[in-house]
């Protein structure tokens, strides 16, 4: 669905910005600064009254040190500059009726974000307890960075935010993801100068080559140079304007420089200069949109602003004889002893009074109308823009029937064929894209490598970074498209996060081992979702963030040890709590991958990690069987079990993951031939076996015992590290009898069998271990035979360079006849590199 058009986007003004409006912006700035300082310092007496009545004691007293918070937490340094920009963005939105959102890269400017939403009225709409009077103002101040209050950053609790900013580096990724397929949207992205030194931010400047001004919105980067991080200068603040100009021109931008606050220039003059510059920049943006609408496909040079102001602008210039404004000392709380020493308190009082609060607030504590009269109204308000509460504009996807891509197991038999599960997942995803214009694929140059290339039947790779007249190389590139590739997991994650946060849907694919690059980003997104689920009912649910983890550990035998790491799931498990914001799916085959895709594409407020192989493999169950198994999270495969009942079984063999499932079934086949009986259980939704005491959506202990027994040996074959399973089932029935095989941190560039052998996941190792669990003494000779064969098969691979036929030719008996003449799954080789 097309994103809603709000206001009248990309409209130029016919007249200069009025002086009356700029007077309003100046009052807004002073008021926002007062509100910000008050949030950091004050717990009571917000208007600094001399006849203030203490709410607890009833004592009438002057504004004094008791009104200062005991624990001063917050960051002032970036806040006044952000307040200045908020004021001018509000003015621009109101004058142009421009659909716009504001992304605050300097997340430490949190006081500015809450002040802004209080001033535009949206904060009181979601927090009616913050009344429009002195008592409400006191509650607003006290709650900031306070027990039982709100966070110090531009967090999800604040209307208008889709970017928390606490972890630096992702402002532009989020801004560009927000404007994709959102042609009426202006994303004002304020980049902190400390943030600009991070790797993710450095590469995100290149995002302007991945959007189209006709079909997408526009990002306006504002580099906020205030000179310092917490205790050091910042790199971009110390280089010359000439060097900065060359840098940003090389990135495809036209930098516009604005410097203020370093002399005694009147504020009225500063506001006039910035308003004129802002109009100049916006007019250039309007021209870019107009040329694009007229058919000009030349990549534009996008304007940006380099905004250079003192750190801590408008705070005391010196404290205790040391430079404060324009210094790193202003980064956090410039007056750390305002409660403890009268001298610091006097400085604080003078600082607050410098904003002339009597001109900003009525005697009753209301914000005077002249402070906000210039601001936008309705959905154009920054705090009310539906793009910053994307669930409000989200539509359910129109989903095709997954049966259209079903591998015919019912006809051919369980274990038939050699199908690439990720390719089937990709074919279904292409159908989803054909039916929905608000679905995108992101990937670090791995869309085809991870088998999602059917998308190119529907769309192209969006690319505005230069084209060659070489069809063989550039045939899939187009000025507009819904596949975006950039070789940066940070960018892919940031694009998709923002795309879903603004109400859309998508998936990004990555090699399993390299998804760790964005561990922290996923962690932050989960925290955002956790806060929303627990505490923020006014934020409507957004689409699940879907990550396809292919090229996984067990088939990275061609790239080697550096590409072999299945540990991403352990990060997700840290977020497996009462909010249910994470899911870990391990489809056993192509049909299960379809069922998982169907579920993921309807999910909300979660991260879905889908661990799905891309190499040819058998398909074991039908689509309907897959749906039924996914519903509970696991299932006994009665067609595979060699025991006619649970009581008859010598052990339970269980699997989770495609390659472990294949090897476990092959081991079961070997055991069946020598008379050992087992039931077979497959797990697809990992969290369904988690401790029921820790997961109210997991299966019950009673149901767990039906699958795994209370005293029966269990051989569990797991895709990732064995400790993960022990961590999940620590208090489950029969957990002491679980023997888990998983990745043992051993690998190389080798053959598929040897990769399994190194980690004791091959079928001979599994079958031998099963015999040890049943009766090691009775089966000693058989165990020795299988262990010896493992070494023989390894030597065969060393001698011949390929795997032993006993490994490559095995097929599950049900599918043997139907598969005759085809290559089995294990006969297929990997072969494609990054």
Beta strands, then each sheet from edge to edge (+ up, - down):
strand 1: 52-53
strand 2: 60-61
strand 3: 100-104
strand 4: 186-192
strand 5: 218-225
strand 6: 253-259
strand 7: 302-308
strand 8: 318-319
strand 9: 322-323
strand 10: 416-420
strand 11: 439-443
strand 12: 461-462
strand 13: 477-478
strand 14: 483-485
strand 15: 505-511
strand 16: 545-550
strand 17: 582-585
strand 18: 607-611
strand 19: 616-619
strand 20: 634-636
strand 21: 651-656
strand 22: 678-683
strand 23: 713-718
strand 24: 738-741
sheet 1: 1+ 2-
sheet 2: 3+ 4+ 5+ 7+ 6+
sheet 3: 8+ 9-
sheet 4: 10+ 19-
sheet 5: 14+ 11+ 15+ 16+ 18+ 17+
sheet 6: 12+ 13+
sheet 7: 20+ 22- 21- 23- 24-
end
